Amino acid sequence: MNKISETDRENIFFYANEDAKYYDIAEELTQPHMDLIHDTMVDLIEYSLTWKKEKPNRPFYILDVASGTGAEAFRLLERFGDDVHIVAVDFSPPMNNEFKNKFKAKYPDEKFESKITLIEEDFFSEKCSVDELLKLIPEAQHLVKFDAVIAGFFLHHYPTKIKQLFFDQTYNLLRKNGVLVLCEAMSFQSNELSEYAHDFGEKWMKKQFSKPDEYLKKNVKALGDQANFMKKKWLKHWNYFHIYSPDNIYKNYNNDNKKLMSYLDFASVADYKYIGIPFRMWEAGILWAKS
């Protein structure tokens, strides 16, 4: 299986290590309306699980892949309360520590483990195989598989074969009519539009770190002396892996069938049904699919 090199890992995941404490603040300066993106992901999960108004006699079990500092997890807890249990997977100890600290601040009287099962592993490791993750669902819940999988902004870092593995694995983790919500960096069919979207994103990021919009001034103030340093790091990250890099990672070429693969194609190959992209925000897109 294709692995990410140490050089790539350093350039890609810098924010998951020593800079984890700045991640939430800086992330909002890298993509327009990050709150809207996170909210929309959880809106899609909530709608998909509750639109028939049939609440099961058990909590929903939701898998949060690359859970980071808990952006989606906390929104899920706010929406579902005691009616959800989250299994979160992330390989970064600093990000996981931030997640736990935020939970303690938000829910001082609750135990983290009562709401969230946190697995500190790479999602593609043996410890996160389908069999291993399904063991985390209590037999007493009479639920064989997860109700939903949610993941954001991590898959574009990986090569084509691992992207397909993500869709194959999540499909096998979901119950019948379970839902996948994936937010990712996505290109467009038009190269010209892809180039414009990338150029817009880069210019927008530079502006927000230097002369932010009113609603983001608090973020730059919170970064303080770190603002310029974080700007340089995020711009390096932005340009290290994008649609015009030599690796061309947003446009996924499958060497086996000589086909250019989109995220919609990956989902279709994995046998997902009712696949669509209901949300786009420049280079960000949210894919929704049912198993």
N, C-alpha and C positions, 0 to 999 in steps of 0.2 A: 504494500500500500504506500502511496506517496505521502511523505512526511514534510513538514515545514522545516526548512533549514534554521540553524541557530541565528544566522544573520537576519533572515526574514522574521524570525520570532522576535528578535530585538527591535526591529523597525516597526513591526506590526503591533506588538502587545506591550509597548513601553508603558501605556496607561494602566496596565493590569498589575504593575509591580510597584516601583517606588513612587509613582505618581497617582496611585489609586485614590488617595485622599482628595485629589483635585478633580477626579473624574466627573462627578455629577455636575460640578460648576462649569468645567471646561466643555463638556459634551454639548451643552445648550448653545455654546458659541460656535459650534462646528456645522450645524445643520438647522435651517429655519424651522421654528416651531416644534422643537423636540417634544414638548409636553403634548402637543396635539397628536404626534405620531404614537407616543406611548399610550395615550388615552384611546386612540382609535383601535390599536391592537387589542386592548382589553374590552372595548365596546363590541368588537367582533366575536370575542370569546363569549361574553355575556349573552349576546343576542343568540348565538348558535346553541348555547346550552339551555336557554330559558324561553325561547320564542313560543314554544308550545304550551308554556305555563304548567309544565308537568315537572314538579320538583321531586327528585328521587328521595327515598328514605335513608339517605346517607350523604356525606359530603362529596362534592366533586373532587376528583383527583386530577391535578394539572401538573404537567412536567414543564419546568422552566429551564430551557437549555441556554448555557452561557448567561447565567442569571446576574452576574456582575454585582452591583451594589443594591439590586432589588427593585429597579424601576418598575418592572411589570408585576413582580410579586406583591409589592405594597398596594398597588392599584387593585390587584385581584382580591387581596384581603379586605380592602375598603368596600369593594362591590359585593363580595359574597359572605364576609364575616365568618361565622362558624360553619358555614356551608361549603368550605373549601379546605383542602390540604394540598400544599405545594411541595413537589419534589424538585429541588433546585440543583443544577449541575454547573460547576465552574471550577477550572483548574487553578485559579489564582488565589493563594492564601491572603494577600493584601485586600483584594476585592471582597473576598468572603468575610474578612474581618470588618470591613466597612459595612457590609450587609448586616452583620450581627449587631454592630454598634448602633446602626440606624434603627434596627428592630427594638433594641433595648430602650432607645430614646422615645420611640413611638408607643411602645407597649410595655411600660415599666413593670406592670403586674403580670405579664404573660411570659411563659417559657418559650423560647425560640422553637424548640423541638415540638411543641404542642401544635404549631401551625405549619412549620417548614421542616422538611428533611433535606439537609444539605449534603451533597456528595462532592468532595473536593477532588475531582478527576477530570481528565479530558473526556468529552462525550464520546470520542471514538476509541477509547481504551476498552480493554476486556472487562474492566470493572463496571462499565456502563453498557454492557451488552443488553439485548432485549430481555433475556432471562433474568439477569441480575437486577435490572430496574423494576421489572414486574414483581419481583419478590418483595418490594417495598410497599406494595399495596396489601393491607391486612385482609386476610381471608374472611374475617368477620364482616367486611363491607360488601361481600358478595359481588365484587367487581373484579373482573379478570384483567382488564386493561385500563389505560388512562382515558379520561373523558376528553382531554385536550392537551396539545403541545403548543407552547409559545416560545419564540426565539427571536432575538433581534441583533442585527449588525455584528455577526461573527462569521457567517458562512462564506462570505466573499473572500476571506483570507485563505481559504483552502483550495487545493487543486480539484479538477473536475471529478475524478473518481470518488473523492471524499464527499463532495457535494451530493453526488448520487447516493452515496451510502447514508447520508443524513436523511434523505427522503425515504429510502428503503427502510431504515431503522425506525423512524418515527411512524411510518405506516403500520409497522408490525407492533408498535407500542400502543396504538389507539384501538379502542373498541369500535364496533360497527357504528358508523355515522359519527365517530369522533371527529374533532376539528383540529387542523393545523393552522396556526397564524404565524407567519414568518415575515419579519421586516428586514429588508436587505438593500444594499447598494445595487442598483439595476441600471443597465444601459438601455438605450432605445434602439428600435430597428433602424432608425435613421442615424448614420454616423455624424451628420451635421448637427442634429438635435442632441446627440450624446456629447459632442464636443462643447456645445453651447451650455448644456446643463453642468458639465464639469467646470467650465470657465466661470459660470455664475456662482457655483458653490465655493470655488477657491477665492473669488473676489469678496463674496459675502463673509466668509470666515475671516479674511484679513481685516475687513472693516469692523467686525464685531469685537475683535481683540483690541483694536485701536480706538475706534469711535463707535461704540456700540449703540444700537437702538435703545430707546428709553427703557423697555422692559428687560434689557440685558445689562444695564449699567451696574446693577447689584452684583452680577457675576464677576465682572472685571474688577470691581472694588474688592470683592472677596478674595480674588487671586492675588491682589496686591503686587508685590515685587515679582511674583511668579508669572504674571500675565504675558510678558514678552517672551519669556522662556517657553511657556506652554504654547504660545502661538507658533514659535519655530518648530516645536516638536510635532504639533498637530498638522502643520503644513507639510512637514517632511513625510508624515504618515499618509497624508492625503495624496501626495504625488508619488510616493513609493509604490503604491498599488492602486492604479486606476485604469480606466479602459484603454489608455494609450501606452501603458507600460509594456515592456517586452513580453511579460507573462500574459498580458491581455486577460486578466482574471475575471472581468465582468462578462466576457464573451467566452463561453466554456466550450472548448473543442474536444469532442469525444473521438479519440484515435481509433476506437474499435469500429465505429460505424461511419467515421469521417463526417460527422454532423456537428454543426454549431448548436449548442444546447442552451436554452433559456431555463429559468427556474420553472416555468410552466411545463417545459419538456421533462425536467427531472421528476416533477410531481406526477405527470402522466405515466412515465415509465414505471414509477413505483406503484401505480394502480390507484392513485387518488382519483376521486370523482369531484365533479362540480368545482373545478379549479378556476380561480380568477384573481385579478389584481384590482381590488376595489379602491385603492388609494395610491396616489403618486404625489411626491413632493420633490421635484427636480430629480436628483439621483437616488432618492429613497423611494422604495415601493413596498407595499404590504401585500403578500400573497395569502389567500385564504383557500383552504381545500378541505374536503371531507373524505374520510376513509370508507 
